[in-house]
Amino acid sequence: MIRVLLADDQPLIRSGFRALLDAEADVEVVAEAADGGEAVTLALAHLPDVVLLDVRMPGVDGLEATRRIAADPALSAVHVVILTNYGFDEYVFEALRAGAAGFLVKDIRPEDFLHAVRVAARGDALLAPSITRKLIDRYVSQPPVPGTRLAELTNREREAVALVARGLSNDEVAARMVISPLTAKTHVNRAMVKLHARDRAQLVVFAYESGLVPQAGRPAPA
């Protein structure tokens, strides 16, 4: 059973999402919150698998709530998915940096919404190639931050992280590296541990911040 916490300041939005989730046999909505502070409190009380968190709420917004959830060891297994009306913007980008597993636009189709909840519960990032493209664009105009932690990765782990940052799934990483999907997943998971990344979304951010994936006109670090 996938346990979900809904956090949105608009009751009508919450009730709509809840109706979709409650109709699924493998999903249970364990709590609802009207702001980010309440969401963090309820997350600690219920330990959900997935928190669906509106990015813009009065008081404690979704960005700060994401930071608090990501920083609490008791919530390390909780996967935050940001909900937004605005598509990819600075709030969403900062939420990914803070530890969100991905984001959804609120006008998403119901079947895609339910699929996304299941993807998040598995621990996979909700980062489609189009979203990864926006992350790339966000960094093209900025110099990379020196990636001192790159030295902790093996060559194969660095290769796997770079492919993840380009939007590839584990199966696609495996095909590109000519290894099994299980081995690809192992490389990705070990890189996450070494880089203290909660999920693939943070791996993508790290790859561009560190310069592991070269930006326009800049070489990758040796």
Secondary structure, 3 states (H helix, E strand, C coil): CEEEEEECCCHHHHHHHHHHHHCCCCEEEEEEECCHHHHHHHHHHHCCCEEEEECCCCCCCHHHHHHHHHHCHHHCCCEEEEEECCCCCHHHHHHHHHCCCEEEECCCCHHHHHHHHHHHHCCCCECCHHHHHHHHHHHHCCCCCCCHHHHHCCHHHHHHHHHHHCCCCHHHHHHHHCCCHHHHHHHHHHHHHHCCCCCHHHHHHHHHHHCCCCCCCCCCCC
